[in-house]
């Protein structure tokens, strides 16, 4: 079972929808489409030692989540 979850979000900073990636309910990345679907950007968020949280996970799991996020944005669902 994956510890990653994907959510559509609509932060005030962006005109278009974004996809947020969470690991154990902590936001670790956000992908936006402000520069178009062919130029997606990812913003990564760091570790919070105060909460004993580290964004360390299997690379392949993260790649799968990134692919799913791209498809979510391309398909709008």
N, C-alpha and C positions, 0 to 999 in steps of 0.2 A: 504494500500500500504506500502510495507516495505521500510525502509530507508537504508537497507543493499544491497550491490552489491558485486558480486564475479568476480574476474578476474584471468586468468592465468598470471603468470609472470615468468621471468627467470633471477633473480638477479645473478650478477657475483659471489656472495658468494657460490652459490649452483650449483651442477652438473646437477641436475634434475629440472623439472618444479616445481613451487610452486603455491599456490592459495592465492591471497590477498583478504582480506575482508575489505570493506570500509563501513563506516557509514557516511552518508551525505557527500560523496566524500573525507572523511578523512580516511587514512589507520589506522585500529585498530588492525588487526591481519594478520599474514602470516603463512600458513601451508606448511611445506616442507616434502619431502619424502626421504631425504638423508639416512635415516637408514632403508629404505624399506617401502612398503605400509602397512605393519602390525604394523609399529612403527612410525607413523606420529608424527611430532612435531609441536607445535603451538607457535608462538612468538606474544605476545600481546604488543601493543603500548599504551602509556599513554595519559592522558588528556593534552590539551594545553590551559591553562587559558588565555594566551595572545591572542589567537584567539577566546576566548569564546566558546571553544569546549570541551565537556565532553562525553566520550564513555560510556554513560549510556543508556541502552536499555532493552526491555523485554527479559528475560532469554530464553523463548521459541523461540523467533525470532533468537537469537544467536545459539541455538542448531540446528535449521533447517538449518541455513547457514553453520554450521560446517558439518552437514550430507551431504549437497549438495556439499561442497568442497571435502569431502572424495570421493564421487562418481565421481566427475570431474577428480580427480587424478587417481582413479582406472580405469576409462573408457577412459582416455586420451582425453576427449572432454567436 
